[in-house]
């Protein structure tokens, strides 16, 4: 089968994606289709130049795709596809390991340094985008997480709030909620968190992690029927802003009970 025909096979493109050059892919396919053969015969059947064919076969042998017998002239044979697939997996794993090392040891420190020096602000308007951003922020917290919730919307928080108890087992979670939100949170949604329930909580939400990230969840038409409300989130990555809000929330925990707020300490198990 000539090289032009080999290139039309779906396997040719797959071999290129696996990291083979044009000639290497032709050589391996030629050996699979033709069976064990000499370098000269392979060159003639695939169109690989005679001056290049030994280099190409040598590289395939080095990578574990083919093998050579001891006959004269030498004959080359393709290794079975399942065996070669194992070689491809191992090569890709090694490449991924090298990429991961560069990303984590070289790029991440640079990225974090630059991120710490700048302020990022993003607007999020879709419900899936809000849910994903909340989950990302919850997981980004290194040791502490704080929430102030004056409004509860099941579509956004229904699935997320149930993750708080597991997070509270590993990280410190402090939550200020309005009485309406406390009633709306199902079951043991805030179990394990430090909680203050207060009547005078503004009807918007703030979530912040100690990684310097803050989410503001705001509504327009908060008194309107749900179908007429418009809500959006503002994501801010700024350690100074996060610290100001953190200190504000922590101040509530220092004086909240003395200020006439109703309070609950962990474990919080919802209304009942």
Backbone torsions as a table, in degrees:
resi	resn	phi	psi	omega
1	UNK	NA	119.9	-177.6
2	UNK	-67.9	164.9	-176.0
3	UNK	-58.5	-36.2	-179.2
4	UNK	-62.4	-37.8	178.3
5	UNK	-70.6	-38.7	179.2
6	UNK	-63.2	-37.1	-180.0
7	UNK	-67.6	-20.5	179.8
8	UNK	-82.6	-9.5	178.9
9	UNK	-74.8	143.1	177.4
10	UNK	-61.1	-31.6	-178.8
11	UNK	-64.6	-28.1	-179.1
12	UNK	-59.9	-49.1	-179.4
13	UNK	-65.7	-36.0	178.5
14	UNK	-63.5	-39.4	178.9
15	UNK	-67.4	-36.8	176.6
16	UNK	-63.6	-42.0	179.2
17	UNK	-66.3	-25.6	178.3
18	UNK	-79.2	-4.3	174.4
19	UNK	111.7	5.6	179.1
20	UNK	-85.4	150.6	172.5
21	UNK	-78.1	174.2	179.0
22	UNK	-57.0	-50.6	-177.8
23	UNK	-66.9	-37.1	179.9
24	UNK	-65.6	-41.1	178.1
25	UNK	-64.5	-42.7	177.8
26	UNK	-62.2	-41.1	-178.1
27	UNK	-64.7	-46.8	-178.5
28	UNK	-65.7	-44.9	178.3
29	UNK	-62.5	-40.0	178.8
30	UNK	-61.0	-39.4	179.4
31	UNK	-71.9	-33.9	176.7
32	UNK	-66.5	-46.0	-176.2
33	UNK	-73.5	-42.7	-174.3
34	UNK	-87.3	-28.2	-173.6
35	UNK	89.7	-178.1	-178.3
36	UNK	-54.0	134.8	-177.2
37	UNK	-158.3	172.8	179.2
38	UNK	-85.8	165.5	178.7
39	UNK	-63.6	-39.7	-179.0
40	UNK	-63.4	-46.7	-178.8
41	UNK	-65.2	-37.4	179.2
42	UNK	-66.2	-40.2	177.9
43	UNK	-59.6	-44.1	-177.8
44	UNK	-68.1	-36.0	-174.5
45	UNK	-83.5	-22.8	-176.3
46	UNK	-108.1	-17.5	-177.2
47	UNK	87.5	6.3	175.2
48	UNK	-71.0	128.1	-178.2
49	UNK	-56.3	141.5	-179.2
50	UNK	-59.6	-29.6	-179.3
51	UNK	-74.8	-13.1	-177.7
52	UNK	-111.1	-17.6	-167.7
53	UNK	-62.6	-38.1	-178.9
54	UNK	-68.3	-38.2	176.7
55	UNK	-62.9	-42.2	-179.6
56	UNK	-63.7	-46.5	-179.9
57	UNK	-65.8	-36.8	178.2
58	UNK	-62.6	-39.3	179.0
59	UNK	-68.2	-40.1	177.9
60	UNK	-65.2	-36.8	177.8
61	UNK	-66.9	-42.3	-179.3
62	UNK	-61.2	-36.9	-177.6
63	UNK	-84.9	-4.8	175.7
64	UNK	88.1	21.6	-179.5
65	UNK	-91.5	-28.4	-178.4
66	UNK	-135.6	171.2	175.4
67	UNK	-137.2	161.4	-175.5
68	UNK	-122.5	136.2	175.8
69	UNK	-93.4	175.3	-173.3
70	UNK	-95.6	12.6	-178.3
71	UNK	-73.5	168.4	176.5
72	UNK	-125.6	117.4	-0.9
73	UNK	-71.3	160.1	-178.7
74	UNK	-61.3	142.3	176.1
75	UNK	-117.3	141.6	-177.7
76	UNK	-111.5	143.2	-176.5
77	UNK	-136.1	136.8	177.7
78	UNK	-74.1	137.5	172.6
79	UNK	-73.8	155.1	-177.8
80	UNK	-58.1	140.4	-179.9
81	UNK	-51.0	-42.6	178.6
82	UNK	-60.8	-36.4	178.8
83	UNK	-68.6	-39.9	178.9
84	UNK	-67.2	-35.5	177.8
85	UNK	-59.3	-39.0	175.8
86	UNK	-63.2	-37.3	177.1
87	UNK	-64.4	-42.7	-179.6
88	UNK	-62.4	-43.8	179.5
89	UNK	-60.3	-44.1	-179.2
90	UNK	-63.7	-42.2	179.0
91	UNK	-62.7	-43.2	-179.3
92	UNK	-66.4	-36.5	178.2
93	UNK	-64.7	-40.4	177.7
94	UNK	-64.4	-43.1	178.8
95	UNK	-63.3	-43.1	179.4
96	UNK	-62.3	-38.8	178.1
97	UNK	-62.2	-41.7	178.7
98	UNK	-66.8	-41.6	178.5
99	UNK	-63.5	-44.1	180.0
100	UNK	-60.8	-40.8	-179.9
101	UNK	-63.1	-42.8	178.9
102	UNK	-64.9	-44.2	-178.4
103	UNK	-62.3	-46.5	-172.4
104	UNK	-79.6	-36.3	-175.2
105	UNK	-91.9	-27.8	-176.3
106	UNK	-111.0	-48.0	-174.3
107	UNK	-80.6	-40.9	-176.4
108	UNK	-60.3	-45.9	177.9
109	UNK	-59.2	-39.0	178.4
110	UNK	-65.5	-44.5	-179.2
111	UNK	-61.3	-46.4	-178.1
112	UNK	-65.1	-36.4	177.9
113	UNK	-63.9	-46.0	180.0
114	UNK	-66.8	-39.1	179.9
115	UNK	-63.4	-36.9	-179.7
116	UNK	-69.0	-24.1	-177.6
117	UNK	-86.6	-12.3	-174.2
118	UNK	-127.3	166.1	177.4
119	UNK	-112.3	126.8	176.6
120	UNK	-106.5	135.0	176.8
121	UNK	-131.3	126.6	-179.6
122	UNK	-130.7	142.7	175.1
123	UNK	-105.0	134.1	-177.3
124	UNK	-125.5	125.0	-175.4
125	UNK	-118.5	-17.3	-179.7
126	UNK	-90.1	145.6	179.7
127	UNK	-62.0	-46.4	177.2
128	UNK	-58.7	-37.8	178.3
129	UNK	-64.8	-39.2	178.0
130	UNK	-64.1	-47.4	-178.8
131	UNK	-61.3	-43.7	-180.0
132	UNK	-64.6	-39.2	-179.4
133	UNK	-69.2	-37.9	176.8
134	UNK	-61.7	-46.6	-179.3
135	UNK	-63.1	-38.9	178.3
136	UNK	-62.9	-41.3	-179.2
137	UNK	-69.5	-39.7	178.2
138	UNK	-59.8	-40.5	-178.5
139	UNK	-77.3	-21.5	-176.8
140	UNK	-77.9	-18.5	-179.0
141	UNK	-62.1	128.5	-177.8
142	UNK	-81.7	-40.5	-179.2
143	UNK	-147.8	-16.7	-176.1
144	UNK	-140.7	144.4	-179.6
145	UNK	-139.6	138.2	-179.7
146	UNK	-132.0	141.1	178.9
147	UNK	-134.7	140.0	169.0
148	UNK	-127.6	116.0	-171.1
149	UNK	-124.9	115.5	176.5
150	UNK	-105.1	-3.9	-179.2
151	UNK	-150.6	140.9	-179.2
152	UNK	-122.0	120.5	177.6
153	UNK	-117.4	113.3	-172.8
154	UNK	-57.0	-38.3	-177.5
155	UNK	-59.5	-32.9	-178.4
156	UNK	-93.2	-44.2	-170.1
157	UNK	-104.4	-9.9	-174.3
158	UNK	-54.9	-44.7	-179.0
159	UNK	-86.0	-27.4	-174.2
160	UNK	-77.0	-39.4	-172.9
161	UNK	-62.8	-27.7	178.9
162	UNK	-69.0	-10.3	178.9
163	UNK	-87.0	-11.8	-176.8
164	UNK	-60.3	-45.8	-178.9
165	UNK	-56.2	-40.7	179.4
166	UNK	-67.0	-41.4	178.4
167	UNK	-63.6	-39.4	-177.7
168	UNK	-66.9	-17.5	176.2
169	UNK	-73.8	-23.0	-175.2
170	UNK	-113.4	-22.7	-175.4
171	UNK	-133.6	157.2	175.5
172	UNK	-78.3	126.2	-178.9
173	UNK	-122.9	122.6	176.9
174	UNK	-117.0	132.3	-173.6
175	UNK	-134.9	132.7	169.3
176	UNK	-113.9	123.8	-178.9
177	UNK	-130.6	151.9	173.3
178	UNK	-74.9	166.1	178.9
179	UNK	-63.3	-37.3	178.7
180	UNK	-63.4	-41.6	179.3
181	UNK	-66.5	-40.9	179.3
182	UNK	-59.2	-38.3	178.6
183	UNK	-72.3	-29.8	-176.0
184	UNK	-80.2	-25.3	-177.1
185	UNK	-71.2	124.6	-174.9
186	UNK	-77.2	148.3	168.8
187	UNK	48.0	-126.1	-176.3
188	UNK	-101.0	38.7	-173.2
189	UNK	-56.2	-30.3	-179.0
190	UNK	-116.3	20.9	-177.9
191	UNK	-60.4	133.6	179.5
192	UNK	93.7	-14.4	179.4
193	UNK	-89.5	156.2	169.6
194	UNK	-83.6	125.5	-169.5
195	UNK	-131.1	137.6	166.8
196	UNK	-117.9	128.3	174.3
197	UNK	-104.7	120.2	-176.2
198	UNK	-132.7	148.8	180.0
199	UNK	-77.1	-27.6	-172.1
200	UNK	-103.8	53.4	176.8
201	UNK	-102.4	126.6	-177.9
202	UNK	-59.3	146.8	-176.1
203	UNK	-78.3	53.8	169.6
204	UNK	-146.9	169.0	-174.1
205	UNK	-120.9	147.4	174.3
206	UNK	-133.3	130.6	175.5
207	UNK	-125.9	130.4	178.6
208	UNK	-140.4	145.5	177.3
209	UNK	-115.4	157.5	-178.9
210	UNK	-74.6	7.9	172.8
211	UNK	-87.5	2.7	178.0
212	UNK	93.1	18.0	-178.3
213	UNK	-109.7	141.9	-179.2
214	UNK	-135.1	138.4	173.5
215	UNK	-118.4	125.4	171.4
216	UNK	-105.9	124.4	178.1
217	UNK	-112.0	114.8	-172.7
218	UNK	-120.8	153.0	178.3
219	UNK	-128.5	146.0	166.7
220	UNK	-112.4	142.4	-175.5
221	UNK	70.5	41.5	-174.9
222	UNK	-61.4	-27.6	179.9
223	UNK	-87.8	-4.8	-178.7
224	UNK	-80.4	165.7	174.2
225	UNK	-58.6	151.9	-176.1
226	UNK	-51.5	-39.0	-176.3
227	UNK	-69.1	-15.2	-179.1
228	UNK	-103.0	-5.8	179.5
229	UNK	-75.8	149.0	172.1
230	UNK	-120.8	128.2	-179.2
231	UNK	-132.7	152.8	178.8
232	UNK	-153.9	162.8	177.6
233	UNK	-116.3	148.6	172.2
234	UNK	-117.8	117.9	178.1
235	UNK	-97.7	128.1	179.5
236	UNK	-126.8	128.0	173.6
237	UNK	-109.5	98.6	-177.7
238	UNK	-160.4	116.9	-174.3
239	UNK	-66.5	-34.0	-179.0
240	UNK	-67.9	-40.6	177.7
241	UNK	-66.3	-43.0	179.0
242	UNK	-59.6	-40.1	-178.5
243	UNK	-67.1	-40.5	179.9
244	UNK	-61.2	-46.5	-178.7
245	UNK	-69.4	-37.3	177.8
246	UNK	-60.3	-46.4	179.8
247	UNK	-62.8	-35.9	179.3
248	UNK	-64.4	-47.1	179.6
249	UNK	-65.6	-42.0	-180.0
250	UNK	-63.6	-31.2	177.9
251	UNK	-63.2	-35.2	176.3
252	UNK	-61.5	-38.8	-178.7
253	UNK	-72.5	-21.9	177.8
254	UNK	-80.9	-36.2	-174.4
255	UNK	-123.0	-2.7	-172.7
256	UNK	-55.3	-47.0	-177.0
257	UNK	-68.7	-34.0	179.7
258	UNK	-71.4	-20.3	-177.7
259	UNK	-86.7	9.1	176.5
260	UNK	88.9	14.6	178.1
261	UNK	-83.6	149.8	173.1
262	UNK	-84.2	141.9	-174.3
263	UNK	-137.8	156.1	174.0
264	UNK	-137.5	133.0	176.4
265	UNK	-103.2	163.2	-176.5
266	UNK	-62.6	151.1	-2.4
267	UNK	-80.9	134.0	175.9
268	UNK	-88.2	128.8	-174.9
269	UNK	-124.4	20.3	177.9
270	UNK	80.1	-176.7	-178.4
271	UNK	-84.4	142.8	177.9
272	UNK	-178.0	NA	NA
